[in-house]
Amino acid sequence: MNKFFLILSQAFMTKLKSKAFIIITVILLLGVLGMTNMGRIMDLFGAGNDIKKIAVIDETGGVYDLFKASLKTIDEDVHLTKETDSSEEAMRKNLEKEKYDAYLIIEQDKEKIVKASYKAEAITDTDTMGTLQAALQGVKSNLAANQLKLAPEQLLLLNEPVQFDKEALSSHAKSAEELNQARGMVYILLFIIYFAVIFYANMIGMEVATEKSSRVMEILISSAPPLQHMFGKIIGVAMLGLAQMGLVLTVGYISLSQNYKNMKEGFFEFFGFGNMESSTIIYAIVFFLLGYLLYSTFAAFLGSLVSRIEDMQQMIMPMTFLIMIGFFISMYGLGNPSASFITITSYIPFFTPMIMFMRIGMLDIPTWEALTGIAVLVAAIIALGIFGARVYRGGVLMYGKSNSYKDIRKALQLTKNQ
């Protein structure tokens, strides 16, 4: 056991001190600080830049005032200037001189229906274009109401959105508001689980492949059994991942506490972190660890089959696809988490870490279903661990070009002959 803990600590400390790990940790911390200070950053860089100057050429002769009043009720940051004597050529020159951000030509067709043409150096500002279109739509509706001699109350009734109430009959089901909050929160946590699992599992595979390519593996397996070597690395990197995530979450929590008032609305409220349940965080950690153990065991024995680092990416590509498939199914499930397809795939071990967690976060499922998903994962980890250990034991002794899954049989045969 002393050798096992020595390998574990070596895997942990070597990666902890590596430049790549430090750089990635710093980038993660900067990302978290950026997200939790988003309001201040936007105020810092956006101050004075939110005002849009739009010139208007009103060829109808009477729509501009209505249009300006309509726009004011939608967005006061879009400022209009009426141009009466300017030609389009003059307007284009004004755009080049940045006197305006864009200009709008308002016309009427043969049926006296209002239409407009928006012209700018680039039509990438979809927010401003959408605002102008919405304001002009209001003007068009008012003019059409006048032609049809509709009273203001009748026009308001016509434009009023239909009432569409949503009610869950099950006492355990979440309300529409709770689902929206859970959806944003689970969306963020799924990304964390996905990238963490794929990153740390790949780290294990690359570490094993690197040791084999440098012939360090021959020294290591002569001093410690291959099984201790494999699981020592897996658990060591797991501790490294927890340390990194713990640091990032701690810094995020401290920064979030200082900016909570500024983030009560907008991003923070949209993603539902204001009503996050502690049980959801616990499940996220549990499924991250189990998902990591499953895929890292997979990556470790795959890494033992290759002798060159160049072959590693090709060897673990199917494993990467499995993680991606589970992630994409989870993303689909955010829109319909109760679908039978989602329920079935949540019990497939390679998909369980993300899909079962998504169901737990989105639905009020019975505890036994969550525990069943955990049990399925644990059983799969044990089975893959036993099989992977046998492959690993023979695989670390194999050298030469190896990028085929047929080599698993060779590795198992070497294990039997030991």
Secondary structure, 3 states (H helix, E strand, C coil): CHHHHHHHHHHHHHHHHCHHHHHHHHHHHHHHHHHHCHHHHHHHHHCCCCCEEEEEEECCCCCHHHHHHHHHHHCCCEEEEECCCCCHHHHHHHHHCCCCCEEEEEEECCCCCEEEEEECCCCCCHHHHHHHHHHHHHHHHHHHHHHCCCCHHHHHHHHCCCCCCCCCCCCCCCCHHHHHHHHHHHHHHHHHHHHHHHHHHHHHHHHHHHHHHCCHHHHHHHHCCHHHHHHHHHHHHHHHHHHHHHHHHHHHHHHHHHCHHHHCCCHHHHCCHHHCCHHHHHHHHHHHHHHHHHHHHHHHHHHCCCCCHHHHHHHHHHHHHHHHHHHHHHHHHCCCCCCHHHHHHCCCCCCHHHHHHHHHHHCCCCHHHHHHHHHHHHHHHHHHHHHHHHHHHHHCCCCCCCCCCCHHHHHHHHHHHC
